[in-house]
Amino acid sequence: MAEPLRVSRPVREIHGATVFDPAALVAAGEPVILRGLAADWPLVRAGRRSAQDAADYLRGFDVGRPVTAYVGDPAIRGRFHYDATVTAMNFTADRSTLGAFLDRLLGHRGDDRAPALYLGSTDLDTCLPGFRQDNDLQPDTGLFDAYPPVASIWIGNRTIAAAHHDMSNNAAVCAIGRRRFTLFPPDQVANLYPGPLAPTPGGQVVSMVDFAAPDLAAYPRFADAVAAGSVAELEAGDVLVYPALWWHHVEARDDFNVLVNYWWNAAPAFLDTPMDTLLHALLSLRDRPDHEKRGWRAMFDHYVFGNAEAVAAHLPAAARGPLAPLDEAGARQLRAYLLHRLNR
């Protein structure tokens, strides 16, 4: 039997890092592993002792807030995705407490027929206040003071988050267990065969390819994605940093896993999400004649993707309007103008 098609090129690694500068890392334009950067976290040390010790450590911060746990039948092999109709999910969402979820997770350790259990993207400061006092990443440059990250915790057993992208840069700490990230640059979007815009398993569009058994008859360009991809094998205490919009397929490889991640964008908070622009482009541009789309591509290259200063350099400052660099007031005015046009 042929070996499954799998990315083999390793992600670049840095050993013994003494400075954490995530802005410089993402500016390099590729993922990077900082081996052992979080090895001294108390949670990491507790996990090395035992899963029970790690769970007990987490319970020490639990304030009883409800959390959402995702549960899949053993038949899904841990892959949280769509059902056969691709209109609904192959898992359910249950409201729980963190303590009850940890009890359930620990109760299935060593169980070959365990359900897939996944607590995803749970806000650290809300769910586990005080945790970050001793378990945290703080850039030496003060980046997270200027652009506060969204810090989240992910807990589960052997689960798979299908390949997807996020709109933020990411610093992911493998705190307990092992994780494999398979990563692809943004230009591989077509070769990963994205699924529906909605509904989605976790808020972002996911690849329709089953990485464990890729169907190259249905998804032939996936072979090109594999050639462009890279893989990060993470142990407890390792940190993976990668830029926004990189596709990542995440496999938790033990029956008790914890990941902590930090999403951030070095962009003003008054900017709107580019996904809104994409959705409106589907409404306004996609189905126009090809010659019109070519013209609008030139417009976007000039006004959006080109040199922002050059666009209005020939105009008096008082006449530049939204072509001038945006500030909070300018963004508010432009948003109001856009809403007025949308509501006509």
Contacts in CASP RR format, 6 or more apart in sequence:
PFRMAT RR
TARGET T0000
AUTHOR 0000-0000-0000
METHOD contacts of the structure
MODEL  1
MAEPLRVSRPVREIHGATVFDPAALVAAGEPVILRGLAADWPLVRAGRRS
AQDAADYLRGFDVGRPVTAYVGDPAIRGRFHYDATVTAMNFTADRSTLGA
FLDRLLGHRGDDRAPALYLGSTDLDTCLPGFRQDNDLQPDTGLFDAYPPV
ASIWIGNRTIAAAHHDMSNNAAVCAIGRRRFTLFPPDQVANLYPGPLAPT
PGGQVVSMVDFAAPDLAAYPRFADAVAAGSVAELEAGDVLVYPALWWHHV
EARDDFNVLVNYWWNAAPAFLDTPMDTLLHALLSLRDRPDHEKRGWRAMF
DHYVFGNAEAVAAHLPAAARGPLAPLDEAGARQLRAYLLHRLNR
4 212 0 8 1.000
4 213 0 8 1.000
4 214 0 8 1.000
5 214 0 8 1.000
5 216 0 8 1.000
5 222 0 8 1.000
5 223 0 8 1.000
5 226 0 8 1.000
6 211 0 8 1.000
6 226 0 8 1.000
6 231 0 8 1.000
7 182 0 8 1.000
7 226 0 8 1.000
7 229 0 8 1.000
7 230 0 8 1.000
7 231 0 8 1.000
8 231 0 8 1.000
9 229 0 8 1.000
9 230 0 8 1.000
9 231 0 8 1.000
10 230 0 8 1.000
10 231 0 8 1.000
10 232 0 8 1.000
10 233 0 8 1.000
11 30 0 8 1.000
11 31 0 8 1.000
11 32 0 8 1.000
11 33 0 8 1.000
11 181 0 8 1.000
11 183 0 8 1.000
11 230 0 8 1.000
11 231 0 8 1.000
11 232 0 8 1.000
11 240 0 8 1.000
12 30 0 8 1.000
12 31 0 8 1.000
12 32 0 8 1.000
12 33 0 8 1.000
13 32 0 8 1.000
13 33 0 8 1.000
13 35 0 8 1.000
14 32 0 8 1.000
14 33 0 8 1.000
14 34 0 8 1.000
14 35 0 8 1.000
15 35 0 8 1.000
16 34 0 8 1.000
16 35 0 8 1.000
16 36 0 8 1.000
16 37 0 8 1.000
17 34 0 8 1.000
17 35 0 8 1.000
17 37 0 8 1.000
19 140 0 8 1.000
20 34 0 8 1.000
20 37 0 8 1.000
20 137 0 8 1.000
20 138 0 8 1.000
20 139 0 8 1.000
20 140 0 8 1.000
21 139 0 8 1.000
21 140 0 8 1.000
21 141 0 8 1.000
21 143 0 8 1.000
22 139 0 8 1.000
22 143 0 8 1.000
22 169 0 8 1.000
22 171 0 8 1.000
22 241 0 8 1.000
22 264 0 8 1.000
23 139 0 8 1.000
23 141 0 8 1.000
23 143 0 8 1.000
23 266 0 8 1.000
25 32 0 8 1.000
25 241 0 8 1.000
26 169 0 8 1.000
26 241 0 8 1.000
26 242 0 8 1.000
26 243 0 8 1.000
26 244 0 8 1.000
29 243 0 8 1.000
30 185 0 8 1.000
30 230 0 8 1.000
30 242 0 8 1.000
30 243 0 8 1.000
31 181 0 8 1.000
31 183 0 8 1.000
31 230 0 8 1.000
31 232 0 8 1.000
31 240 0 8 1.000
31 241 0 8 1.000
31 242 0 8 1.000
31 243 0 8 1.000
31 246 0 8 1.000
32 240 0 8 1.000
32 241 0 8 1.000
32 242 0 8 1.000
33 232 0 8 1.000
33 234 0 8 1.000
33 238 0 8 1.000
33 239 0 8 1.000
33 240 0 8 1.000
34 238 0 8 1.000
34 239 0 8 1.000
34 240 0 8 1.000
34 241 0 8 1.000
35 238 0 8 1.000
36 235 0 8 1.000
36 237 0 8 1.000
36 238 0 8 1.000
36 239 0 8 1.000
37 137 0 8 1.000
37 173 0 8 1.000
37 237 0 8 1.000
37 238 0 8 1.000
37 239 0 8 1.000
38 44 0 8 1.000
38 135 0 8 1.000
38 137 0 8 1.000
38 173 0 8 1.000
38 175 0 8 1.000
38 237 0 8 1.000
38 238 0 8 1.000
38 239 0 8 1.000
39 236 0 8 1.000
39 237 0 8 1.000
41 134 0 8 1.000
41 135 0 8 1.000
41 173 0 8 1.000
41 175 0 8 1.000
41 237 0 8 1.000
42 57 0 8 1.000
42 134 0 8 1.000
42 135 0 8 1.000
43 54 0 8 1.000
43 57 0 8 1.000
43 58 0 8 1.000
43 131 0 8 1.000
43 135 0 8 1.000
43 175 0 8 1.000
43 176 0 8 1.000
43 258 0 8 1.000
43 260 0 8 1.000
44 135 0 8 1.000
44 175 0 8 1.000
44 176 0 8 1.000
44 236 0 8 1.000
44 237 0 8 1.000
46 53 0 8 1.000
46 54 0 8 1.000
46 56 0 8 1.000
46 57 0 8 1.000
47 53 0 8 1.000
47 54 0 8 1.000
47 57 0 8 1.000
47 175 0 8 1.000
47 176 0 8 1.000
47 177 0 8 1.000
47 236 0 8 1.000
48 236 0 8 1.000
51 106 0 8 1.000
51 109 0 8 1.000
51 176 0 8 1.000
51 255 0 8 1.000
51 256 0 8 1.000
52 106 0 8 1.000
54 176 0 8 1.000
54 256 0 8 1.000
54 258 0 8 1.000
55 102 0 8 1.000
55 105 0 8 1.000
55 106 0 8 1.000
55 256 0 8 1.000
58 98 0 8 1.000
58 102 0 8 1.000
58 128 0 8 1.000
58 131 0 8 1.000
58 155 0 8 1.000
58 258 0 8 1.000
59 98 0 8 1.000
59 99 0 8 1.000
59 102 0 8 1.000
61 128 0 8 1.000
61 129 0 8 1.000
61 130 0 8 1.000
61 131 0 8 1.000
62 97 0 8 1.000
62 98 0 8 1.000
62 99 0 8 1.000
62 127 0 8 1.000
62 128 0 8 1.000
63 127 0 8 1.000
63 128 0 8 1.000
63 129 0 8 1.000
64 97 0 8 1.000
64 98 0 8 1.000
64 99 0 8 1.000
65 97 0 8 1.000
65 98 0 8 1.000
65 126 0 8 1.000
65 127 0 8 1.000
66 95 0 8 1.000
66 96 0 8 1.000
66 97 0 8 1.000
67 95 0 8 1.000
67 96 0 8 1.000
67 97 0 8 1.000
67 98 0 8 1.000
67 101 0 8 1.000
67 119 0 8 1.000
67 122 0 8 1.000
67 127 0 8 1.000
68 93 0 8 1.000
68 94 0 8 1.000
68 95 0 8 1.000
68 96 0 8 1.000
68 119 0 8 1.000
68 120 0 8 1.000
68 122 0 8 1.000
69 93 0 8 1.000
69 94 0 8 1.000
69 95 0 8 1.000
69 96 0 8 1.000
69 101 0 8 1.000
69 104 0 8 1.000
69 117 0 8 1.000
69 118 0 8 1.000
69 119 0 8 1.000
70 80 0 8 1.000
70 91 0 8 1.000
70 92 0 8 1.000
70 93 0 8 1.000
70 94 0 8 1.000
70 116 0 8 1.000
70 117 0 8 1.000
70 118 0 8 1.000
70 119 0 8 1.000
70 120 0 8 1.000
71 91 0 8 1.000
71 92 0 8 1.000
71 93 0 8 1.000
71 94 0 8 1.000
71 115 0 8 1.000
71 116 0 8 1.000
71 117 0 8 1.000
71 118 0 8 1.000
72 78 0 8 1.000
72 80 0 8 1.000
72 90 0 8 1.000
72 91 0 8 1.000
72 92 0 8 1.000
72 115 0 8 1.000
72 116 0 8 1.000
72 117 0 8 1.000
73 90 0 8 1.000
73 91 0 8 1.000
73 115 0 8 1.000
73 116 0 8 1.000
74 113 0 8 1.000
74 114 0 8 1.000
74 115 0 8 1.000
74 116 0 8 1.000
76 90 0 8 1.000
76 91 0 8 1.000
76 116 0 8 1.000
77 116 0 8 1.000
77 160 0 8 1.000
77 212 0 8 1.000
78 116 0 8 1.000
78 158 0 8 1.000
78 159 0 8 1.000
78 160 0 8 1.000
79 90 0 8 1.000
79 116 0 8 1.000
79 159 0 8 1.000
79 160 0 8 1.000
79 162 0 8 1.000
79 210 0 8 1.000
79 212 0 8 1.000
80 89 0 8 1.000
80 90 0 8 1.000
80 91 0 8 1.000
80 116 0 8 1.000
80 118 0 8 1.000
80 159 0 8 1.000
80 160 0 8 1.000
80 161 0 8 1.000
80 162 0 8 1.000
80 201 0 8 1.000
80 202 0 8 1.000
81 89 0 8 1.000
81 90 0 8 1.000
81 162 0 8 1.000
81 201 0 8 1.000
81 206 0 8 1.000
81 210 0 8 1.000
82 88 0 8 1.000
82 89 0 8 1.000
82 90 0 8 1.000
82 201 0 8 1.000
83 89 0 8 1.000
83 90 0 8 1.000
86 195 0 8 1.000
86 196 0 8 1.000
86 208 0 8 1.000
87 196 0 8 1.000
87 199 0 8 1.000
88 199 0 8 1.000
89 199 0 8 1.000
89 201 0 8 1.000
91 116 0 8 1.000
91 118 0 8 1.000
91 201 0 8 1.000
96 104 0 8 1.000
98 119 0 8 1.000
98 127 0 8 1.000
98 128 0 8 1.000
101 117 0 8 1.000
101 119 0 8 1.000
101 155 0 8 1.000
102 155 0 8 1.000
104 117 0 8 1.000
105 117 0 8 1.000
105 155 0 8 1.000
105 156 0 8 1.000
105 157 0 8 1.000
105 256 0 8 1.000
106 256 0 8 1.000
108 114 0 8 1.000
108 115 0 8 1.000
108 117 0 8 1.000
108 157 0 8 1.000
108 255 0 8 1.000
109 157 0 8 1.000
109 255 0 8 1.000
109 256 0 8 1.000
110 255 0 8 1.000
111 255 0 8 1.000
114 157 0 8 1.000
114 158 0 8 1.000
114 255 0 8 1.000
116 157 0 8 1.000
116 158 0 8 1.000
116 159 0 8 1.000
117 156 0 8 1.000
117 157 0 8 1.000
117 159 0 8 1.000
118 154 0 8 1.000
118 155 0 8 1.000
118 156 0 8 1.000
118 157 0 8 1.000
118 159 0 8 1.000
119 153 0 8 1.000
119 154 0 8 1.000
119 155 0 8 1.000
119 156 0 8 1.000
120 152 0 8 1.000
120 153 0 8 1.000
120 154 0 8 1.000
120 155 0 8 1.000
121 152 0 8 1.000
121 154 0 8 1.000
121 202 0 8 1.000
122 152 0 8 1.000
122 153 0 8 1.000
122 154 0 8 1.000
122 155 0 8 1.000
123 150 0 8 1.000
123 151 0 8 1.000
123 152 0 8 1.000
124 131 0 8 1.000
124 132 0 8 1.000
124 151 0 8 1.000
124 152 0 8 1.000
124 153 0 8 1.000
124 260 0 8 1.000
125 132 0 8 1.000
125 151 0 8 1.000
127 153 0 8 1.000
128 153 0 8 1.000
131 153 0 8 1.000
132 151 0 8 1.000
135 175 0 8 1.000
135 260 0 8 1.000
136 151 0 8 1.000
137 144 0 8 1.000
137 171 0 8 1.000
137 173 0 8 1.000
137 239 0 8 1.000
137 262 0 8 1.000
138 144 0 8 1.000
143 264 0 8 1.000
143 266 0 8 1.000
144 262 0 8 1.000
144 264 0 8 1.000
146 266 0 8 1.000
147 264 0 8 1.000
147 265 0 8 1.000
147 266 0 8 1.000
147 267 0 8 1.000
148 264 0 8 1.000
149 171 0 8 1.000
149 262 0 8 1.000
149 263 0 8 1.000
149 264 0 8 1.000
150 168 0 8 1.000
150 262 0 8 1.000
150 263 0 8 1.000
150 264 0 8 1.000
151 260 0 8 1.000
151 261 0 8 1.000
151 262 0 8 1.000
152 260 0 8 1.000
152 261 0 8 1.000
152 263 0 8 1.000
153 258 0 8 1.000
153 259 0 8 1.000
153 260 0 8 1.000
154 257 0 8 1.000
154 258 0 8 1.000
154 259 0 8 1.000
154 260 0 8 1.000
154 261 0 8 1.000
155 257 0 8 1.000
155 258 0 8 1.000
156 252 0 8 1.000
156 256 0 8 1.000
156 257 0 8 1.000
156 258 0 8 1.000
157 252 0 8 1.000
157 254 0 8 1.000
157 255 0 8 1.000
157 256 0 8 1.000
157 257 0 8 1.000
158 251 0 8 1.000
158 252 0 8 1.000
158 253 0 8 1.000
158 254 0 8 1.000
158 255 0 8 1.000
158 257 0 8 1.000
159 251 0 8 1.000
159 252 0 8 1.000
159 257 0 8 1.000
160 211 0 8 1.000
160 212 0 8 1.000
160 249 0 8 1.000
160 250 0 8 1.000
160 251 0 8 1.000
160 252 0 8 1.000
161 201 0 8 1.000
161 248 0 8 1.000
161 249 0 8 1.000
161 250 0 8 1.000
162 201 0 8 1.000
162 206 0 8 1.000
162 207 0 8 1.000
162 211 0 8 1.000
162 249 0 8 1.000
163 182 0 8 1.000
163 184 0 8 1.000
163 192 0 8 1.000
163 206 0 8 1.000
163 207 0 8 1.000
163 209 0 8 1.000
163 211 0 8 1.000
163 247 0 8 1.000
163 248 0 8 1.000
163 249 0 8 1.000
164 200 0 8 1.000
164 202 0 8 1.000
164 204 0 8 1.000
164 205 0 8 1.000
164 206 0 8 1.000
164 207 0 8 1.000
164 247 0 8 1.000
164 248 0 8 1.000
165 186 0 8 1.000
165 189 0 8 1.000
165 204 0 8 1.000
165 205 0 8 1.000
165 244 0 8 1.000
165 245 0 8 1.000
165 246 0 8 1.000
165 247 0 8 1.000
165 248 0 8 1.000
166 204 0 8 1.000
166 244 0 8 1.000
166 245 0 8 1.000
166 263 0 8 1.000
167 244 0 8 1.000
167 245 0 8 1.000
167 265 0 8 1.000
167 273 0 8 1.000
167 274 0 8 1.000
167 275 0 8 1.000
168 244 0 8 1.000
168 263 0 8 1.000
168 264 0 8 1.000
168 265 0 8 1.000
169 241 0 8 1.000
169 242 0 8 1.000
169 243 0 8 1.000
169 244 0 8 1.000
169 263 0 8 1.000
169 264 0 8 1.000
169 265 0 8 1.000
169 266 0 8 1.000
170 240 0 8 1.000
170 241 0 8 1.000
170 242 0 8 1.000
170 244 0 8 1.000
170 248 0 8 1.000
170 261 0 8 1.000
170 262 0 8 1.000
170 263 0 8 1.000
171 239 0 8 1.000
171 240 0 8 1.000
171 241 0 8 1.000
171 261 0 8 1.000
171 262 0 8 1.000
171 264 0 8 1.000
172 179 0 8 1.000
172 181 0 8 1.000
172 234 0 8 1.000
172 239 0 8 1.000
172 240 0 8 1.000
172 241 0 8 1.000
172 242 0 8 1.000
172 259 0 8 1.000
172 260 0 8 1.000
172 261 0 8 1.000
172 262 0 8 1.000
173 237 0 8 1.000
173 238 0 8 1.000
173 239 0 8 1.000
173 259 0 8 1.000
173 260 0 8 1.000
173 261 0 8 1.000
174 234 0 8 1.000
174 235 0 8 1.000
174 236 0 8 1.000
174 237 0 8 1.000
174 238 0 8 1.000
174 239 0 8 1.000
174 240 0 8 1.000
174 259 0 8 1.000
175 236 0 8 1.000
175 237 0 8 1.000
175 258 0 8 1.000
175 259 0 8 1.000
175 260 0 8 1.000
176 236 0 8 1.000
176 254 0 8 1.000
176 256 0 8 1.000
176 257 0 8 1.000
176 258 0 8 1.000
177 235 0 8 1.000
177 236 0 8 1.000
177 252 0 8 1.000
177 253 0 8 1.000
177 254 0 8 1.000
177 256 0 8 1.000
177 257 0 8 1.000
177 258 0 8 1.000
178 233 0 8 1.000
178 234 0 8 1.000
178 235 0 8 1.000
178 236 0 8 1.000
178 252 0 8 1.000
178 253 0 8 1.000
178 254 0 8 1.000
178 257 0 8 1.000
179 234 0 8 1.000
179 250 0 8 1.000
179 251 0 8 1.000
179 252 0 8 1.000
179 253 0 8 1.000
179 257 0 8 1.000
179 259 0 8 1.000
180 231 0 8 1.000
180 232 0 8 1.000
180 233 0 8 1.000
180 234 0 8 1.000
180 250 0 8 1.000
180 251 0 8 1.000
180 253 0 8 1.000
181 231 0 8 1.000
181 232 0 8 1.000
181 234 0 8 1.000
181 240 0 8 1.000
181 242 0 8 1.000
181 248 0 8 1.000
181 249 0 8 1.000
181 250 0 8 1.000
182 211 0 8 1.000
182 229 0 8 1.000
182 230 0 8 1.000
182 231 0 8 1.000
182 232 0 8 1.000
182 248 0 8 1.000
182 249 0 8 1.000
182 251 0 8 1.000
183 229 0 8 1.000
183 230 0 8 1.000
183 231 0 8 1.000
183 232 0 8 1.000
183 242 0 8 1.000
183 246 0 8 1.000
183 247 0 8 1.000
183 248 0 8 1.000
183 249 0 8 1.000
184 191 0 8 1.000
184 192 0 8 1.000
184 225 0 8 1.000
184 228 0 8 1.000
184 229 0 8 1.000
184 246 0 8 1.000
184 247 0 8 1.000
184 248 0 8 1.000
185 228 0 8 1.000
185 229 0 8 1.000
185 246 0 8 1.000
185 247 0 8 1.000
186 245 0 8 1.000
186 246 0 8 1.000
186 247 0 8 1.000
187 228 0 8 1.000
188 224 0 8 1.000
188 225 0 8 1.000
188 228 0 8 1.000
188 229 0 8 1.000
188 247 0 8 1.000
189 247 0 8 1.000
190 221 0 8 1.000
191 221 0 8 1.000
191 222 0 8 1.000
191 224 0 8 1.000
191 225 0 8 1.000
191 228 0 8 1.000
192 207 0 8 1.000
192 209 0 8 1.000
192 222 0 8 1.000
192 225 0 8 1.000
192 247 0 8 1.000
193 207 0 8 1.000
193 208 0 8 1.000
193 209 0 8 1.000
193 219 0 8 1.000
193 221 0 8 1.000
193 222 0 8 1.000
194 205 0 8 1.000
194 206 0 8 1.000
194 207 0 8 1.000
194 208 0 8 1.000
195 205 0 8 1.000
195 206 0 8 1.000
195 207 0 8 1.000
195 208 0 8 1.000
196 205 0 8 1.000
197 205 0 8 1.000
197 279 0 8 1.000
200 206 0 8 1.000
207 247 0 8 1.000
207 249 0 8 1.000
208 219 0 8 1.000
209 215 0 8 1.000
209 219 0 8 1.000
209 222 0 8 1.000
211 249 0 8 1.000
214 222 0 8 1.000
216 222 0 8 1.000
216 223 0 8 1.000
232 240 0 8 1.000
234 240 0 8 1.000
242 248 0 8 1.000
244 265 0 8 1.000
252 259 0 8 1.000
268 326 0 8 1.000
268 327 0 8 1.000
268 328 0 8 1.000
268 331 0 8 1.000
270 326 0 8 1.000
270 327 0 8 1.000
270 328 0 8 1.000
270 331 0 8 1.000
270 332 0 8 1.000
271 326 0 8 1.000
271 331 0 8 1.000
272 331 0 8 1.000
272 335 0 8 1.000
285 293 0 8 1.000
285 296 0 8 1.000
286 293 0 8 1.000
288 296 0 8 1.000
302 311 0 8 1.000
303 311 0 8 1.000
303 323 0 8 1.000
308 325 0 8 1.000
311 323 0 8 1.000
312 320 0 8 1.000
312 323 0 8 1.000
312 324 0 8 1.000
315 323 0 8 1.000
317 324 0 8 1.000
322 330 0 8 1.000
322 333 0 8 1.000
322 334 0 8 1.000
322 337 0 8 1.000
326 334 0 8 1.000
END
